[in-house]
Amino acid sequence: MLSMARSCAVVGLEGALIEVEVDLATGMSAFTIVGLPDAAVNEAKDRVRAAIKNSNCSFPFKRITVNLAPADLRKEGPVYDLPIAIGILIASEQIADSELIHNALFLGELSLDGSVRHTNGVLPMVALARERHVKTVFVPAVDALEATLVEGIDVYPVETLYQLIEHLNGATMIQQYTRDMTLLDHDSELHIGQEMSAIRGQEHVKRALEVAASGGHNLLMSGPPGSGKTLLARAVPSILPRMLIEEALEVTKIYSVSGMLSSDVPLIRQRSFRAPHHTISHAGLVGGGRIPRPGEISLAHRGVLFLDELPEFGQNVLEVLRQPLEDKVVTISRAQGSITYPANFMLVAAMNPCPCGFYGDPVRECTCSATSIARYQKRISGPLLDRIDIHIEVPRVDYEKLADKRNAESSATIQARVQQARERQLQRLKGTNLTCNAEMGPAEVRNFCDVDNGGEKLLKAAMQQLHLSARAFHRVLKLARTIADLAGCDIIAANHVAEAIQYRPKIRI
């Protein structure tokens, strides 16, 4: 007898509908799975057999053939355990075939005792169900909260295979999972990262961080050891604007596919802060592997990627950042095909000015030769530096500032200004897919970056004296637009342009 149940695969961040066909034939007892299964799918044979037996059902001793269609798509992971078990039970007439089964999606890994375990990628799978007009999904009970993030879908939480069998046979019905209506609400009290008020001194760096957070601009801090670069970088998440619902769903999808989503926090509302070590590999940073998985730049999507000791990273590793910094996506190509992951992150980097760290320091003398300083700074290529909007010097902090008892400005106060500036940008960019000034292209720069006469003269002089590239020119304009937004101005004035220009790199040995 032939039966069919539907499931789903994840390709990149998108779902793909899978039809699980089960055929029971007379002959020598055998269990075969076809349709490009990987090792985890092949091992489903033993899990399904034990789960069916331990759910008060009989496993048919026949020739069982399971086909996962389409046959040319690679099937990975244990998500097909539940639909395979349902297909076998329908084919062996232990579950009544019905219209409900044909119009439902079954997702879940089976334990040997028949309980249904967590599955990665539930959010993109349920999103696909809505696109394909599938109204009902059966998911592991621990993933039901995540599944309800997609509106218009009837979600049924399944704890055991026996419970699902009883439901499909009409004996004991599973209660439909009710969506938590407060799940998508803003949590205005939520802050992560270091508190800005705890950092003494470095007011000009705090201003640069505020500008960077307001417009999503990339930033590079340079200074001697102990000047507070890492501490300042870790304070950035506390001043970033709140995530939009669309942004939160994008990030949650990435973490769901990566298996990093907590069952008790199904929707990520905090902007991520990723700080990989400088020994990270190429694949670890941008993604990859035999089965491509998201890398650190995708995990930092809509958040912050912090690269401490920037020159210590491998040159090849740094150079692959150039394309994602421009396109906001990363494409991983393999023989089987290409997968594109989003990578719209804010780069915050920190470095010492020389190998010993004290070049230009007024207190400690630098012991490096001019050649070693030049070699150290040239580890970061010009094209990569050109993609960084804000270059800021972080000098050592003197005693008076460290011992100052006055209260510094809190993260909440700075974040309120950043939020207002970001809302101005969202209003201006309404009707586009853009969310902040840093994402603007040449067309948007031409339309939205109106400069007064004084600013035009200053820009012309800067182009001639600093030899700015076309990319640098547009980045100065976008940065000036953000500074004007922080000041609540519709037109970019000369003082906004001047501040944007002073964030360009000043010295190249």
Disulfide bonds with the S-S distance in Angstrom:
none
